[in-house]
Amino acid sequence: MKFLFVLLAVGVLAGCMTTPTRHWQHKTIPSEQWGSDQRRCQRAAERYLGLDTDYHADRGLSAYDERMRQFEVGKKMTQLVGDCMRKRGYVPLD
């Protein structure tokens, strides 16, 4: 029974792990540039997370702990990209 609960919990978390793509807009920058600015922010966030050892995979993690690590990385990535876009003067559409 405990095994089934753990398996169900991992499945639910896996479904929640995808970070939603947020859409941004800027009052003065042409809309054609919005996507490239977001990609720049994503690359900057990836570089930052690549330097932070707290977000690196650990081969000794259980499947559950690895999913939780991935979930935390996704949350941090969304936060970093959002901060970067706001610093550039963008506001989220959603």
PyMOL CGO cylinders between C-alpha atoms (Angstrom):
from pymol import cmd
from pymol.cgo import CYLINDER

trace = [
    CYLINDER, 0.00, 0.00, 0.00, 2.80, 2.43, 0.88, 0.3, 1, 1, 1, 1, 1, 1,
    CYLINDER, 2.80, 2.43, 0.88, 4.50, 1.61, -2.43, 0.3, 1, 1, 1, 1, 1, 1,
    CYLINDER, 4.50, 1.61, -2.43, 1.33, 2.52, -4.34, 0.3, 1, 1, 1, 1, 1, 1,
    CYLINDER, 1.33, 2.52, -4.34, 1.08, 5.84, -2.50, 0.3, 1, 1, 1, 1, 1, 1,
    CYLINDER, 1.08, 5.84, -2.50, 4.70, 6.70, -3.35, 0.3, 1, 1, 1, 1, 1, 1,
    CYLINDER, 4.70, 6.70, -3.35, 4.16, 5.68, -6.97, 0.3, 1, 1, 1, 1, 1, 1,
    CYLINDER, 4.16, 5.68, -6.97, 1.02, 7.82, -7.19, 0.3, 1, 1, 1, 1, 1, 1,
    CYLINDER, 1.02, 7.82, -7.19, 2.79, 10.79, -5.59, 0.3, 1, 1, 1, 1, 1, 1,
    CYLINDER, 2.79, 10.79, -5.59, 5.66, 10.56, -8.07, 0.3, 1, 1, 1, 1, 1, 1,
    CYLINDER, 5.66, 10.56, -8.07, 3.19, 10.40, -10.96, 0.3, 1, 1, 1, 1, 1, 1,
    CYLINDER, 3.19, 10.40, -10.96, 1.32, 13.46, -9.76, 0.3, 1, 1, 1, 1, 1, 1,
    CYLINDER, 1.32, 13.46, -9.76, 4.55, 15.40, -9.31, 0.3, 1, 1, 1, 1, 1, 1,
    CYLINDER, 4.55, 15.40, -9.31, 5.75, 14.41, -12.76, 0.3, 1, 1, 1, 1, 1, 1,
    CYLINDER, 5.75, 14.41, -12.76, 2.59, 15.90, -14.21, 0.3, 1, 1, 1, 1, 1, 1,
    CYLINDER, 2.59, 15.90, -14.21, 3.17, 19.15, -12.32, 0.3, 1, 1, 1, 1, 1, 1,
    CYLINDER, 3.17, 19.15, -12.32, 6.82, 19.47, -13.25, 0.3, 1, 1, 1, 1, 1, 1,
    CYLINDER, 6.82, 19.47, -13.25, 6.43, 21.19, -16.57, 0.3, 1, 1, 1, 1, 1, 1,
    CYLINDER, 6.43, 21.19, -16.57, 6.94, 24.89, -16.05, 0.3, 1, 1, 1, 1, 1, 1,
    CYLINDER, 6.94, 24.89, -16.05, 4.40, 26.95, -17.92, 0.3, 1, 1, 1, 1, 1, 1,
    CYLINDER, 4.40, 26.95, -17.92, 5.68, 29.24, -20.63, 0.3, 1, 1, 1, 1, 1, 1,
    CYLINDER, 5.68, 29.24, -20.63, 4.80, 32.74, -19.65, 0.3, 1, 1, 1, 1, 1, 1,
    CYLINDER, 4.80, 32.74, -19.65, 4.05, 35.30, -22.32, 0.3, 1, 1, 1, 1, 1, 1,
    CYLINDER, 4.05, 35.30, -22.32, 5.37, 38.82, -21.91, 0.3, 1, 1, 1, 1, 1, 1,
    CYLINDER, 5.37, 38.82, -21.91, 4.70, 42.20, -23.47, 0.3, 1, 1, 1, 1, 1, 1,
    CYLINDER, 4.70, 42.20, -23.47, 6.46, 45.56, -23.55, 0.3, 1, 1, 1, 1, 1, 1,
    CYLINDER, 6.46, 45.56, -23.55, 4.91, 48.93, -24.31, 0.3, 1, 1, 1, 1, 1, 1,
    CYLINDER, 4.91, 48.93, -24.31, 7.75, 50.35, -26.40, 0.3, 1, 1, 1, 1, 1, 1,
    CYLINDER, 7.75, 50.35, -26.40, 9.69, 47.36, -27.74, 0.3, 1, 1, 1, 1, 1, 1,
    CYLINDER, 9.69, 47.36, -27.74, 8.38, 45.84, -31.00, 0.3, 1, 1, 1, 1, 1, 1,
    CYLINDER, 8.38, 45.84, -31.00, 6.60, 42.51, -30.49, 0.3, 1, 1, 1, 1, 1, 1,
    CYLINDER, 6.60, 42.51, -30.49, 9.04, 40.80, -32.87, 0.3, 1, 1, 1, 1, 1, 1,
    CYLINDER, 9.04, 40.80, -32.87, 11.78, 41.28, -30.24, 0.3, 1, 1, 1, 1, 1, 1,
    CYLINDER, 11.78, 41.28, -30.24, 9.84, 39.90, -27.26, 0.3, 1, 1, 1, 1, 1, 1,
    CYLINDER, 9.84, 39.90, -27.26, 10.69, 36.26, -27.99, 0.3, 1, 1, 1, 1, 1, 1,
    CYLINDER, 10.69, 36.26, -27.99, 14.41, 36.92, -28.43, 0.3, 1, 1, 1, 1, 1, 1,
    CYLINDER, 14.41, 36.92, -28.43, 14.51, 38.86, -25.15, 0.3, 1, 1, 1, 1, 1, 1,
    CYLINDER, 14.51, 38.86, -25.15, 12.80, 35.96, -23.39, 0.3, 1, 1, 1, 1, 1, 1,
    CYLINDER, 12.80, 35.96, -23.39, 15.31, 33.49, -24.89, 0.3, 1, 1, 1, 1, 1, 1,
    CYLINDER, 15.31, 33.49, -24.89, 18.17, 35.72, -23.66, 0.3, 1, 1, 1, 1, 1, 1,
    CYLINDER, 18.17, 35.72, -23.66, 16.69, 35.65, -20.17, 0.3, 1, 1, 1, 1, 1, 1,
    CYLINDER, 16.69, 35.65, -20.17, 16.28, 31.85, -20.36, 0.3, 1, 1, 1, 1, 1, 1,
    CYLINDER, 16.28, 31.85, -20.36, 19.91, 31.40, -21.39, 0.3, 1, 1, 1, 1, 1, 1,
    CYLINDER, 19.91, 31.40, -21.39, 21.06, 33.70, -18.57, 0.3, 1, 1, 1, 1, 1, 1,
    CYLINDER, 21.06, 33.70, -18.57, 19.00, 31.67, -16.08, 0.3, 1, 1, 1, 1, 1, 1,
    CYLINDER, 19.00, 31.67, -16.08, 20.43, 28.41, -17.43, 0.3, 1, 1, 1, 1, 1, 1,
    CYLINDER, 20.43, 28.41, -17.43, 23.97, 29.77, -17.06, 0.3, 1, 1, 1, 1, 1, 1,
    CYLINDER, 23.97, 29.77, -17.06, 23.22, 30.86, -13.49, 0.3, 1, 1, 1, 1, 1, 1,
    CYLINDER, 23.22, 30.86, -13.49, 21.72, 27.50, -12.55, 0.3, 1, 1, 1, 1, 1, 1,
    CYLINDER, 21.72, 27.50, -12.55, 24.65, 25.72, -14.21, 0.3, 1, 1, 1, 1, 1, 1,
    CYLINDER, 24.65, 25.72, -14.21, 27.00, 27.45, -11.78, 0.3, 1, 1, 1, 1, 1, 1,
    CYLINDER, 27.00, 27.45, -11.78, 24.89, 26.67, -8.72, 0.3, 1, 1, 1, 1, 1, 1,
    CYLINDER, 24.89, 26.67, -8.72, 25.74, 23.18, -7.48, 0.3, 1, 1, 1, 1, 1, 1,
    CYLINDER, 25.74, 23.18, -7.48, 22.42, 22.97, -5.58, 0.3, 1, 1, 1, 1, 1, 1,
    CYLINDER, 22.42, 22.97, -5.58, 20.70, 22.47, -8.93, 0.3, 1, 1, 1, 1, 1, 1,
    CYLINDER, 20.70, 22.47, -8.93, 23.00, 19.78, -10.37, 0.3, 1, 1, 1, 1, 1, 1,
    CYLINDER, 23.00, 19.78, -10.37, 21.82, 16.19, -10.68, 0.3, 1, 1, 1, 1, 1, 1,
    CYLINDER, 21.82, 16.19, -10.68, 23.12, 13.78, -8.08, 0.3, 1, 1, 1, 1, 1, 1,
    CYLINDER, 23.12, 13.78, -8.08, 23.39, 10.20, -9.26, 0.3, 1, 1, 1, 1, 1, 1,
    CYLINDER, 23.39, 10.20, -9.26, 22.63, 8.91, -5.78, 0.3, 1, 1, 1, 1, 1, 1,
    CYLINDER, 22.63, 8.91, -5.78, 19.11, 10.38, -5.62, 0.3, 1, 1, 1, 1, 1, 1,
    CYLINDER, 19.11, 10.38, -5.62, 16.03, 8.20, -5.51, 0.3, 1, 1, 1, 1, 1, 1,
    CYLINDER, 16.03, 8.20, -5.51, 13.51, 8.64, -8.32, 0.3, 1, 1, 1, 1, 1, 1,
    CYLINDER, 13.51, 8.64, -8.32, 11.29, 10.69, -6.02, 0.3, 1, 1, 1, 1, 1, 1,
    CYLINDER, 11.29, 10.69, -6.02, 14.16, 12.96, -4.90, 0.3, 1, 1, 1, 1, 1, 1,
    CYLINDER, 14.16, 12.96, -4.90, 15.28, 13.45, -8.50, 0.3, 1, 1, 1, 1, 1, 1,
    CYLINDER, 15.28, 13.45, -8.50, 11.76, 14.50, -9.48, 0.3, 1, 1, 1, 1, 1, 1,
    CYLINDER, 11.76, 14.50, -9.48, 11.67, 16.93, -6.56, 0.3, 1, 1, 1, 1, 1, 1,
    CYLINDER, 11.67, 16.93, -6.56, 15.06, 18.32, -7.63, 0.3, 1, 1, 1, 1, 1, 1,
    CYLINDER, 15.06, 18.32, -7.63, 13.76, 18.82, -11.17, 0.3, 1, 1, 1, 1, 1, 1,
    CYLINDER, 13.76, 18.82, -11.17, 10.65, 20.51, -9.82, 0.3, 1, 1, 1, 1, 1, 1,
    CYLINDER, 10.65, 20.51, -9.82, 12.76, 22.93, -7.76, 0.3, 1, 1, 1, 1, 1, 1,
    CYLINDER, 12.76, 22.93, -7.76, 14.99, 23.67, -10.75, 0.3, 1, 1, 1, 1, 1, 1,
    CYLINDER, 14.99, 23.67, -10.75, 11.90, 24.45, -12.83, 0.3, 1, 1, 1, 1, 1, 1,
    CYLINDER, 11.90, 24.45, -12.83, 10.53, 26.81, -10.19, 0.3, 1, 1, 1, 1, 1, 1,
    CYLINDER, 10.53, 26.81, -10.19, 13.87, 28.60, -9.89, 0.3, 1, 1, 1, 1, 1, 1,
    CYLINDER, 13.87, 28.60, -9.89, 14.17, 28.86, -13.67, 0.3, 1, 1, 1, 1, 1, 1,
    CYLINDER, 14.17, 28.86, -13.67, 10.71, 30.43, -13.94, 0.3, 1, 1, 1, 1, 1, 1,
    CYLINDER, 10.71, 30.43, -13.94, 11.58, 32.89, -11.17, 0.3, 1, 1, 1, 1, 1, 1,
    CYLINDER, 11.58, 32.89, -11.17, 14.91, 33.88, -12.76, 0.3, 1, 1, 1, 1, 1, 1,
    CYLINDER, 14.91, 33.88, -12.76, 13.41, 34.37, -16.23, 0.3, 1, 1, 1, 1, 1, 1,
    CYLINDER, 13.41, 34.37, -16.23, 10.57, 36.42, -14.75, 0.3, 1, 1, 1, 1, 1, 1,
    CYLINDER, 10.57, 36.42, -14.75, 12.98, 38.63, -12.82, 0.3, 1, 1, 1, 1, 1, 1,
    CYLINDER, 12.98, 38.63, -12.82, 15.08, 39.16, -15.94, 0.3, 1, 1, 1, 1, 1, 1,
    CYLINDER, 15.08, 39.16, -15.94, 12.08, 40.06, -18.09, 0.3, 1, 1, 1, 1, 1, 1,
    CYLINDER, 12.08, 40.06, -18.09, 10.75, 42.49, -15.49, 0.3, 1, 1, 1, 1, 1, 1,
    CYLINDER, 10.75, 42.49, -15.49, 14.17, 44.18, -15.29, 0.3, 1, 1, 1, 1, 1, 1,
    CYLINDER, 14.17, 44.18, -15.29, 13.92, 44.69, -19.05, 0.3, 1, 1, 1, 1, 1, 1,
    CYLINDER, 13.92, 44.69, -19.05, 10.58, 46.42, -18.59, 0.3, 1, 1, 1, 1, 1, 1,
    CYLINDER, 10.58, 46.42, -18.59, 8.26, 43.57, -19.62, 0.3, 1, 1, 1, 1, 1, 1,
    CYLINDER, 8.26, 43.57, -19.62, 5.01, 42.67, -17.92, 0.3, 1, 1, 1, 1, 1, 1,
    CYLINDER, 5.01, 42.67, -17.92, 3.41, 39.20, -18.01, 0.3, 1, 1, 1, 1, 1, 1,
    CYLINDER, 3.41, 39.20, -18.01, 0.31, 38.75, -20.16, 0.3, 1, 1, 1, 1, 1, 1,
    CYLINDER, 0.31, 38.75, -20.16, -1.18, 36.03, -17.96, 0.3, 1, 1, 1, 1, 1, 1,
]
cmd.load_cgo(trace, "trace")
